[in-house]
Amino acid sequence: CDTALIFTIDVSNSVDPGEYRLQIDGLAAALSDPEIAESMVRQNAAIAVVQWSGQDRQELTLPWTRIRTSLDAARLEDASQLMPRAFVLSDTAPAEAILFALPLFAQVTDCNNKVIYISDDGTHNSGSSTRDARNMAEQIGVTINGIAIESMGLAISNFYRGAVITRNGFVITARTHREYPGTIRRKILRELSMVLS
């Protein structure tokens, strides 16, 4: 296994039902992209999905799936499209999302590269220090990359660069939730190509 990738998706109060659907459809479309599916199979990738919002609101929605064949990728796409929303009317605690995700890598110890992908449309307003969570990830060799959704006109990208992504990570900006599907495709391709290069 070359890559273990956890998608952590923001479902806090700032994400309305339509925006949630754009995120889920964008993830499913990315997973069904032939170029991404081929890369996942070639790397024997392991994929999991976490939904998160406030301090005590994290859920492993899709447990680890090994992508050994194109059929595995298709099944993961189907499962992601059917995910019910885990939380509503809650704060934004990205540090807790990271801290929840980190122990999950103990289930995929054979994977060479461990990556948390985090998407968010607001700075944290609940929970512990995002920088401390980011530093903990760095110490155990986990990379954090992000999509900053700036639909509310906030400088989320700068927050991500300063407090969320690891030194070997990157952030891509989506100006609105409608840009999310194309942005997540570019992001996954970049993550997978970094491993292959």
Residue pairs with C-beta under 8 A, 6 or more apart in sequence:
1 43
1 44
1 45
1 46
1 66
1 108
1 110
1 111
1 112
2 43
2 44
2 45
2 111
2 112
2 113
2 195
2 196
3 40
3 43
3 45
3 46
3 111
3 112
3 113
3 114
3 115
3 191
3 192
3 195
4 45
4 46
4 47
4 48
4 64
4 105
4 108
4 111
4 113
4 114
4 115
5 45
5 46
5 47
5 48
5 115
5 116
5 117
5 188
5 191
6 47
6 48
6 49
6 50
6 101
6 104
6 105
6 115
6 116
6 117
7 27
7 47
7 48
7 49
7 50
7 117
7 119
8 49
8 50
8 51
8 52
8 97
8 98
8 101
8 116
8 117
8 118
8 119
9 23
9 24
9 27
9 49
9 50
9 51
9 52
9 119
10 23
10 52
10 53
10 92
10 94
10 97
10 118
10 119
10 120
10 121
10 122
10 149
11 20
11 51
11 52
11 53
11 85
11 86
11 87
11 88
11 90
12 52
12 53
12 54
12 87
12 90
12 91
12 92
12 122
13 53
13 88
13 89
13 90
13 91
13 92
14 92
14 121
14 122
14 152
15 23
15 121
15 177
17 85
18 177
19 121
19 151
19 177
20 85
22 177
22 178
22 180
22 181
23 119
23 177
23 180
24 80
24 81
24 83
25 81
25 181
26 180
26 181
26 182
26 183
26 184
26 185
27 49
27 80
27 184
28 77
28 78
28 80
28 81
29 181
29 185
30 36
30 181
30 184
30 185
30 188
31 37
31 40
31 47
31 73
31 76
31 77
31 80
32 73
32 74
32 77
33 185
33 188
35 189
36 73
36 185
36 188
36 189
36 192
37 67
37 70
37 73
37 74
38 70
39 45
39 189
39 192
39 193
39 196
40 47
40 67
40 73
40 192
41 67
41 68
41 69
41 70
41 72
41 73
42 196
43 67
43 192
43 195
43 196
44 66
44 67
44 68
45 66
45 67
45 192
46 64
46 65
46 66
46 67
46 108
46 111
47 62
47 64
47 65
47 67
47 76
48 60
48 62
48 63
48 64
48 65
48 104
49 60
49 61
49 62
49 80
49 83
50 58
50 59
50 60
50 61
50 97
50 100
50 101
50 104
51 58
51 59
51 61
51 83
51 85
51 86
51 87
52 58
52 59
52 86
52 87
52 93
52 94
52 96
52 97
52 100
53 86
53 87
53 90
53 91
53 92
53 93
54 87
54 90
54 91
54 92
54 93
54 96
54 126
54 127
55 91
55 93
55 96
55 126
55 127
56 96
57 86
57 87
57 90
57 91
57 93
57 96
58 96
58 97
58 100
59 86
59 87
60 104
61 83
61 86
62 76
62 79
62 80
62 83
64 104
64 107
64 108
65 72
65 75
65 76
65 79
66 72
67 73
67 76
91 125
91 126
91 127
92 120
92 122
92 123
92 124
92 125
92 126
93 124
93 125
93 126
93 127
93 128
94 118
94 120
94 124
94 127
94 130
94 133
94 164
95 124
95 127
95 128
95 129
95 130
95 132
95 133
96 126
96 127
96 128
96 133
97 118
98 116
98 118
98 130
98 133
98 134
98 136
98 137
98 144
98 164
99 128
99 133
99 136
101 116
102 116
102 136
102 137
102 140
102 142
105 111
105 114
105 142
108 114
112 195
113 143
113 195
114 141
114 142
114 143
115 142
115 143
115 144
115 145
115 191
116 137
116 142
116 143
116 144
116 145
117 145
117 146
117 147
117 187
117 188
117 191
118 144
118 145
118 146
118 147
118 164
119 146
119 147
119 149
119 180
119 184
120 146
120 147
120 148
120 149
120 156
120 160
120 164
121 148
121 149
121 150
121 151
121 152
121 154
121 156
121 177
122 152
122 154
122 156
123 154
123 156
123 159
124 130
130 163
130 164
131 162
131 163
134 144
134 163
134 164
134 165
134 166
137 143
137 144
137 166
138 166
138 167
142 166
143 166
143 168
143 169
144 164
144 165
144 166
144 169
145 165
145 169
145 170
145 171
145 187
145 191
146 160
146 164
146 165
146 169
146 170
146 171
146 172
147 171
147 172
147 173
147 174
147 180
147 183
147 184
147 187
148 156
148 157
148 159
148 160
148 171
148 172
148 173
148 174
149 156
149 174
149 176
149 177
149 179
149 180
150 156
150 157
150 173
150 174
150 175
150 176
151 174
151 175
151 176
151 177
156 173
157 171
157 173
160 171
161 171
164 171
165 171
170 190
172 183
172 186
172 187
172 190
173 183
174 180
174 183
